[in-house]
């Protein structure tokens, strides 16, 4: 589905990513893990079309993604929940969901998708007329996921979904992510510092350090790897 080949990118003359090769298959959950500043967010911003590349390519469903403008990538079925969730705090929960159906093909199914979101997240139904910035952190993350699903994405990208959440809420959020993948058949790319949680829901994972992929493989194999345990779990 998504294939990144020999990608190099950065900000101005400062290179941040070096020869990145990564792929996400249909229906698969892939985690990209690494410490803060490794370049994980940069990669998601490139896939979404917000940053240019220096070298390399990205194909999506067999097409050259780098030729598509950001709004066209959404129409192709790519959606991105940024770090901090990106909800519109001064709008209500329902208004946020309506804003999520911003591409033309989502307009016809908007009301049905809002109802589907309320069934998946009953708390959102209770809070539908409440301003989004008054929700708890976990509720905001639920809203961000529900809003992202309004366009029927084929690929959902999440940037640090555990950020700022209590451990018990983090577990719930990752259960939701896994359920979305299984029930909706959505391919998911997770960028995360919480390695334990990220690998617990992934089929495969990549480890990014200072802009370079240093390890990849089945998620459980990486979780059992002594080097990974020492570097990221303090074991």
C-alpha contacts under 8 A as a table, 3 or more apart, distances in Angstrom:
res1	aa1	res2	aa2	distance
1	X	23	X	7.48
1	X	24	X	5.95
1	X	25	X	4.98
1	X	26	X	5.71
1	X	59	X	7.80
1	X	60	X	5.43
1	X	61	X	4.77
1	X	62	X	7.19
2	X	23	X	5.37
2	X	24	X	5.08
2	X	25	X	6.63
2	X	58	X	7.23
2	X	59	X	5.86
2	X	60	X	4.56
2	X	61	X	6.54
3	X	21	X	7.62
3	X	22	X	6.04
3	X	23	X	4.39
3	X	24	X	6.65
3	X	58	X	5.64
3	X	59	X	5.22
3	X	60	X	6.46
4	X	7	X	6.58
4	X	20	X	6.84
4	X	21	X	5.19
4	X	22	X	5.05
4	X	23	X	6.02
4	X	56	X	7.73
4	X	57	X	5.97
4	X	58	X	4.52
4	X	59	X	6.61
5	X	19	X	7.33
5	X	20	X	6.25
5	X	21	X	4.64
5	X	22	X	6.86
5	X	56	X	5.66
5	X	57	X	5.39
5	X	58	X	6.36
6	X	18	X	7.57
6	X	19	X	4.08
6	X	20	X	5.01
6	X	21	X	5.49
6	X	55	X	7.13
6	X	56	X	4.74
6	X	57	X	6.88
7	X	17	X	7.10
7	X	18	X	6.48
7	X	19	X	4.74
7	X	20	X	4.72
7	X	21	X	6.78
7	X	53	X	7.15
7	X	54	X	7.54
7	X	55	X	5.60
7	X	56	X	4.17
7	X	57	X	6.06
7	X	58	X	7.90
8	X	15	X	7.31
8	X	16	X	7.57
8	X	17	X	5.06
8	X	18	X	4.75
8	X	19	X	5.31
8	X	20	X	6.72
8	X	53	X	6.15
8	X	54	X	5.33
8	X	55	X	5.00
8	X	56	X	6.24
9	X	15	X	5.70
9	X	16	X	5.88
9	X	17	X	5.10
9	X	18	X	7.05
9	X	52	X	7.00
9	X	53	X	4.60
9	X	54	X	4.92
9	X	55	X	6.92
10	X	13	X	7.11
10	X	14	X	5.50
10	X	15	X	4.16
10	X	16	X	4.50
10	X	17	X	6.31
10	X	42	X	7.81
10	X	52	X	7.97
10	X	53	X	7.19
10	X	54	X	7.40
11	X	14	X	5.28
11	X	15	X	6.49
11	X	16	X	7.29
12	X	15	X	7.74
15	X	18	X	7.47
16	X	39	X	6.22
16	X	42	X	7.91
16	X	210	X	7.46
16	X	211	X	5.39
17	X	20	X	6.79
17	X	39	X	6.40
17	X	43	X	7.79
17	X	210	X	7.77
17	X	211	X	4.24
17	X	212	X	6.32
18	X	211	X	5.68
18	X	212	X	5.46
19	X	56	X	7.58
19	X	212	X	7.09
20	X	212	X	6.68
20	X	213	X	6.49
21	X	213	X	7.86
22	X	206	X	7.89
24	X	28	X	6.51
24	X	29	X	7.61
24	X	30	X	6.51
24	X	187	X	7.26
24	X	188	X	7.88
24	X	189	X	7.36
25	X	28	X	5.45
25	X	187	X	6.99
26	X	185	X	7.88
26	X	186	X	7.38
26	X	187	X	5.48
27	X	181	X	6.59
27	X	182	X	7.72
27	X	185	X	5.15
27	X	186	X	5.40
27	X	187	X	4.41
27	X	188	X	7.54
28	X	181	X	7.51
28	X	186	X	7.60
28	X	187	X	4.94
28	X	188	X	6.33
28	X	202	X	7.76
28	X	203	X	6.45
29	X	178	X	7.97
29	X	181	X	7.20
29	X	187	X	5.89
29	X	188	X	4.70
29	X	189	X	6.05
29	X	190	X	7.63
29	X	201	X	7.12
29	X	202	X	4.80
29	X	203	X	5.42
29	X	204	X	6.92
30	X	188	X	6.18
30	X	189	X	4.93
30	X	190	X	6.25
30	X	202	X	5.22
30	X	203	X	5.97
30	X	204	X	5.09
30	X	205	X	5.36
30	X	206	X	7.84
31	X	189	X	5.76
31	X	190	X	4.65
31	X	191	X	5.96
31	X	192	X	7.21
31	X	198	X	5.91
31	X	199	X	6.61
31	X	202	X	5.90
31	X	204	X	6.58
31	X	205	X	4.60
31	X	206	X	6.36
32	X	40	X	7.02
32	X	189	X	7.29
32	X	190	X	5.99
32	X	191	X	4.83
32	X	192	X	6.45
32	X	205	X	5.75
32	X	206	X	4.90
32	X	207	X	5.98
32	X	208	X	6.94
33	X	40	X	7.54
33	X	191	X	5.94
33	X	192	X	5.19
33	X	193	X	5.70
33	X	194	X	7.67
33	X	195	X	6.18
33	X	198	X	7.45
33	X	205	X	7.35
33	X	206	X	6.27
33	X	207	X	5.04
33	X	208	X	6.14
34	X	38	X	6.15
34	X	40	X	7.45
34	X	192	X	7.07
34	X	193	X	5.65
34	X	195	X	7.70
34	X	207	X	5.64
34	X	208	X	5.07
34	X	209	X	6.04
35	X	38	X	5.76
35	X	193	X	5.81
35	X	208	X	7.85
35	X	209	X	7.07
36	X	39	X	7.92
36	X	193	X	7.05
37	X	40	X	7.48
37	X	210	X	7.05
38	X	208	X	6.06
38	X	209	X	5.08
38	X	210	X	4.44
38	X	211	X	5.34
38	X	212	X	7.97
39	X	42	X	5.17
39	X	43	X	6.44
39	X	208	X	7.40
39	X	209	X	7.83
39	X	210	X	6.73
39	X	211	X	5.26
40	X	43	X	5.35
40	X	44	X	6.73
40	X	191	X	6.21
40	X	208	X	7.23
40	X	211	X	7.98
41	X	44	X	5.22
41	X	45	X	6.25
41	X	159	X	6.65
41	X	191	X	7.20
42	X	45	X	5.12
42	X	46	X	6.28
42	X	51	X	7.73
43	X	46	X	5.12
43	X	47	X	6.37
44	X	47	X	5.10
44	X	48	X	6.24
44	X	80	X	7.80
44	X	157	X	7.32
44	X	159	X	7.68
45	X	48	X	5.07
45	X	49	X	6.21
45	X	50	X	5.24
45	X	51	X	5.98
46	X	49	X	5.00
46	X	50	X	5.62
46	X	51	X	4.80
46	X	52	X	6.41
46	X	53	X	7.26
47	X	50	X	7.73
47	X	58	X	7.72
47	X	65	X	7.88
48	X	70	X	5.85
48	X	73	X	6.77
48	X	78	X	7.49
48	X	79	X	7.72
48	X	80	X	7.04
49	X	52	X	7.21
49	X	66	X	7.34
49	X	68	X	7.64
49	X	69	X	6.30
49	X	70	X	4.74
49	X	73	X	7.62
50	X	70	X	6.82
53	X	56	X	7.30
57	X	64	X	7.52
57	X	65	X	7.99
57	X	66	X	7.04
58	X	64	X	6.14
58	X	65	X	5.57
58	X	66	X	6.30
59	X	62	X	5.59
59	X	63	X	5.12
59	X	64	X	4.60
59	X	65	X	5.18
59	X	66	X	7.71
60	X	63	X	5.21
60	X	64	X	6.52
60	X	65	X	5.79
64	X	67	X	5.99
64	X	68	X	7.67
65	X	68	X	5.45
65	X	73	X	7.60
66	X	69	X	7.79
68	X	72	X	5.81
68	X	73	X	6.19
69	X	72	X	5.25
69	X	73	X	6.42
70	X	73	X	5.17
70	X	74	X	6.79
71	X	74	X	5.23
71	X	75	X	6.57
72	X	75	X	4.92
72	X	76	X	6.26
73	X	76	X	4.93
73	X	77	X	6.59
73	X	78	X	5.67
73	X	79	X	7.99
74	X	77	X	5.14
74	X	78	X	4.79
74	X	79	X	5.83
74	X	103	X	7.44
74	X	153	X	7.90
75	X	78	X	7.23
75	X	103	X	6.33
77	X	151	X	7.22
77	X	152	X	6.86
77	X	153	X	4.26
77	X	154	X	4.92
77	X	155	X	6.21
78	X	153	X	5.67
78	X	154	X	6.22
78	X	155	X	4.91
78	X	156	X	6.15
78	X	157	X	7.75
79	X	148	X	6.11
79	X	153	X	6.21
79	X	155	X	6.37
79	X	156	X	5.09
79	X	157	X	6.20
80	X	148	X	7.17
80	X	156	X	6.01
80	X	157	X	4.68
80	X	158	X	6.02
80	X	159	X	7.83
81	X	85	X	5.74
81	X	86	X	6.75
81	X	144	X	6.69
81	X	145	X	7.32
81	X	148	X	6.96
81	X	156	X	7.77
81	X	157	X	6.12
81	X	158	X	4.86
81	X	159	X	6.19
82	X	85	X	5.33
82	X	86	X	5.95
82	X	158	X	6.34
82	X	159	X	5.12
82	X	160	X	7.79
83	X	86	X	7.20
83	X	158	X	7.68
83	X	159	X	4.91
83	X	160	X	5.67
83	X	161	X	7.16
83	X	163	X	7.62
84	X	160	X	7.94
84	X	163	X	7.28
85	X	140	X	7.26
85	X	141	X	6.31
85	X	144	X	5.81
85	X	161	X	7.62
86	X	144	X	7.17
87	X	96	X	7.00
87	X	132	X	7.16
87	X	140	X	7.35
87	X	143	X	7.61
87	X	144	X	6.16
88	X	91	X	5.69
88	X	96	X	6.42
88	X	132	X	6.65
88	X	133	X	7.60
89	X	92	X	7.53
89	X	131	X	6.29
89	X	132	X	4.60
89	X	133	X	4.18
89	X	134	X	7.73
90	X	131	X	5.73
90	X	132	X	6.42
90	X	133	X	6.46
91	X	95	X	5.79
91	X	96	X	6.29
91	X	131	X	5.36
91	X	132	X	6.07
92	X	95	X	5.06
92	X	96	X	6.22
92	X	128	X	6.42
92	X	129	X	5.33
92	X	130	X	5.04
92	X	131	X	4.08
92	X	132	X	5.33
93	X	96	X	5.17
93	X	97	X	6.46
93	X	124	X	6.84
93	X	127	X	6.57
93	X	128	X	4.68
93	X	129	X	6.12
93	X	130	X	6.08
93	X	131	X	6.26
93	X	132	X	5.45
93	X	143	X	7.12
94	X	97	X	5.08
94	X	98	X	6.25
94	X	114	X	7.73
94	X	128	X	5.00
94	X	129	X	6.47
95	X	98	X	4.97
95	X	99	X	6.17
96	X	99	X	5.05
96	X	100	X	6.29
96	X	132	X	7.82
96	X	143	X	7.89
96	X	147	X	6.71
97	X	100	X	4.94
97	X	101	X	6.91
97	X	114	X	6.61
97	X	143	X	7.72
97	X	146	X	7.14
97	X	147	X	4.89
97	X	150	X	7.03
98	X	101	X	5.49
98	X	102	X	7.52
98	X	110	X	7.03
98	X	114	X	7.74
98	X	147	X	7.91
99	X	102	X	5.64
99	X	147	X	7.72
100	X	147	X	4.85
100	X	148	X	6.22
100	X	149	X	7.83
100	X	150	X	5.55
100	X	151	X	6.94
101	X	104	X	7.83
101	X	106	X	5.17
101	X	107	X	5.99
101	X	110	X	6.22
101	X	147	X	7.70
101	X	150	X	5.28
101	X	151	X	5.59
102	X	106	X	6.85
102	X	107	X	7.14
102	X	151	X	7.68
103	X	106	X	5.62
103	X	107	X	6.95
103	X	151	X	7.00
104	X	107	X	5.52
104	X	108	X	8.00
105	X	108	X	6.53
105	X	109	X	7.92
105	X	151	X	7.71
106	X	109	X	5.57
106	X	110	X	5.93
106	X	150	X	6.93
106	X	151	X	5.29
106	X	152	X	7.60
107	X	110	X	5.19
108	X	111	X	7.86
109	X	112	X	5.41
109	X	113	X	6.06
110	X	113	X	5.10
110	X	114	X	6.17
110	X	150	X	7.05
111	X	114	X	5.11
111	X	115	X	6.34
112	X	115	X	5.17
112	X	116	X	6.18
113	X	116	X	4.82
113	X	117	X	6.08
113	X	150	X	6.04
114	X	117	X	5.00
114	X	118	X	6.31
114	X	150	X	7.50
115	X	118	X	5.07
115	X	119	X	6.32
116	X	119	X	5.11
116	X	120	X	6.24
117	X	120	X	5.09
117	X	121	X	5.91
117	X	124	X	7.74
117	X	146	X	5.69
118	X	121	X	4.97
118	X	122	X	5.15
118	X	123	X	7.48
118	X	124	X	5.78
118	X	125	X	5.01
119	X	122	X	5.61
119	X	125	X	7.91
121	X	124	X	5.58
121	X	125	X	7.20
121	X	142	X	7.04
122	X	125	X	5.22
122	X	126	X	6.59
123	X	126	X	5.07
123	X	127	X	6.19
123	X	139	X	7.37
124	X	127	X	4.90
124	X	128	X	5.53
124	X	139	X	7.47
124	X	142	X	7.90
124	X	143	X	7.07
125	X	128	X	5.04
127	X	130	X	5.11
130	X	134	X	7.17
130	X	135	X	7.91
131	X	134	X	5.66
131	X	135	X	7.40
132	X	135	X	5.55
132	X	140	X	6.92
133	X	140	X	7.85
135	X	138	X	7.95
135	X	139	X	5.69
135	X	140	X	5.86
136	X	139	X	5.15
136	X	140	X	6.14
137	X	140	X	5.10
137	X	141	X	6.33
137	X	164	X	7.27
137	X	165	X	6.17
138	X	141	X	5.14
138	X	142	X	6.31
138	X	165	X	6.67
138	X	169	X	6.02
138	X	170	X	7.85
138	X	173	X	7.34
139	X	142	X	4.97
139	X	143	X	6.18
140	X	143	X	4.98
140	X	144	X	6.13
141	X	144	X	4.95
141	X	145	X	6.24
141	X	161	X	7.25
141	X	173	X	7.45
142	X	145	X	5.23
142	X	146	X	6.09
142	X	173	X	7.45
143	X	146	X	5.00
143	X	147	X	5.93
144	X	147	X	5.19
144	X	148	X	6.16
145	X	148	X	5.09
145	X	149	X	6.32
146	X	149	X	5.21
146	X	150	X	6.61
147	X	150	X	5.31
148	X	151	X	6.72
148	X	153	X	7.57
148	X	156	X	7.60
149	X	152	X	5.34
149	X	153	X	6.12
150	X	153	X	7.80
153	X	156	X	6.37
153	X	186	X	6.79
154	X	185	X	7.81
154	X	186	X	5.17
154	X	187	X	6.05
155	X	186	X	5.85
155	X	187	X	4.75
155	X	188	X	5.69
155	X	189	X	7.49
156	X	186	X	6.79
156	X	187	X	6.22
156	X	188	X	4.83
156	X	189	X	6.34
157	X	188	X	5.78
157	X	189	X	4.76
157	X	190	X	5.84
157	X	191	X	7.76
158	X	161	X	6.14
158	X	188	X	7.74
158	X	189	X	6.44
158	X	190	X	4.94
158	X	191	X	6.12
159	X	190	X	6.24
159	X	191	X	4.86
159	X	192	X	6.51
160	X	163	X	5.48
160	X	190	X	7.38
160	X	191	X	5.61
160	X	192	X	4.64
160	X	193	X	6.88
161	X	170	X	7.91
161	X	173	X	7.56
161	X	192	X	7.16
162	X	165	X	5.66
162	X	170	X	5.38
162	X	173	X	7.56
162	X	192	X	7.58
162	X	194	X	7.27
165	X	169	X	6.08
165	X	170	X	5.94
166	X	169	X	5.28
166	X	170	X	6.18
167	X	170	X	4.97
167	X	171	X	6.43
168	X	171	X	5.30
168	X	172	X	6.56
169	X	172	X	5.03
169	X	173	X	6.20
170	X	173	X	5.09
170	X	174	X	6.29
171	X	174	X	5.30
171	X	175	X	6.23
171	X	197	X	7.44
172	X	175	X	5.06
172	X	176	X	6.30
173	X	176	X	5.06
173	X	177	X	6.31
174	X	177	X	4.89
174	X	178	X	6.21
174	X	197	X	7.12
174	X	198	X	7.92
174	X	201	X	7.05
175	X	178	X	5.18
175	X	179	X	6.12
175	X	201	X	7.89
176	X	179	X	4.99
176	X	180	X	6.11
177	X	180	X	5.17
177	X	181	X	6.42
178	X	181	X	5.19
178	X	182	X	6.32
178	X	201	X	6.08
179	X	182	X	5.10
179	X	183	X	5.79
179	X	184	X	7.93
180	X	183	X	5.29
180	X	184	X	5.37
180	X	185	X	7.21
180	X	186	X	6.81
181	X	184	X	5.60
181	X	185	X	5.08
181	X	186	X	4.88
181	X	187	X	6.38
181	X	188	X	6.90
182	X	185	X	5.49
182	X	186	X	7.52
190	X	198	X	7.15
191	X	198	X	8.00
192	X	195	X	6.65
192	X	198	X	6.32
193	X	198	X	7.95
194	X	197	X	5.70
194	X	198	X	6.13
195	X	198	X	5.05
195	X	199	X	5.96
195	X	232	X	6.99
195	X	233	X	7.75
196	X	199	X	5.48
196	X	200	X	6.13
196	X	223	X	7.35
196	X	233	X	7.74
197	X	200	X	5.08
197	X	201	X	6.87
198	X	201	X	5.94
198	X	202	X	6.44
199	X	202	X	5.10
199	X	203	X	7.83
199	X	204	X	7.76
199	X	205	X	6.93
199	X	219	X	5.21
199	X	220	X	6.87
199	X	222	X	7.91
199	X	223	X	6.69
200	X	219	X	7.35
200	X	220	X	7.57
202	X	205	X	6.71
202	X	219	X	5.86
203	X	218	X	6.01
203	X	219	X	5.62
204	X	216	X	7.48
204	X	217	X	5.58
204	X	218	X	4.25
204	X	219	X	4.56
205	X	216	X	5.64
205	X	217	X	5.78
205	X	218	X	6.24
205	X	219	X	5.25
205	X	222	X	7.57
206	X	213	X	6.73
206	X	214	X	7.78
206	X	215	X	5.85
206	X	216	X	4.30
206	X	217	X	6.81
207	X	213	X	5.68
207	X	214	X	5.82
207	X	215	X	5.14
207	X	216	X	6.15
208	X	211	X	6.20
208	X	212	X	5.47
208	X	213	X	4.51
208	X	214	X	6.06
208	X	215	X	7.51
209	X	212	X	5.35
209	X	213	X	6.35
209	X	214	X	6.62
213	X	216	X	7.58
216	X	222	X	7.45
217	X	221	X	6.80
217	X	222	X	6.59
218	X	221	X	5.38
218	X	222	X	6.51
219	X	222	X	5.23
219	X	223	X	6.18
220	X	223	X	4.91
220	X	224	X	6.18
221	X	224	X	5.15
221	X	225	X	6.16
222	X	225	X	4.97
222	X	228	X	6.68
223	X	228	X	6.82
223	X	229	X	6.95
224	X	228	X	7.70
224	X	229	X	7.22
225	X	228	X	5.35
225	X	229	X	6.25
226	X	229	X	4.96
226	X	230	X	6.11
227	X	230	X	5.21
227	X	231	X	6.08
228	X	231	X	5.14
228	X	232	X	5.77
228	X	233	X	7.22
229	X	232	X	5.57
229	X	233	X	4.80
229	X	234	X	6.17
229	X	235	X	5.35
230	X	233	X	5.81
230	X	234	X	4.83
230	X	235	X	4.94
231	X	234	X	6.22
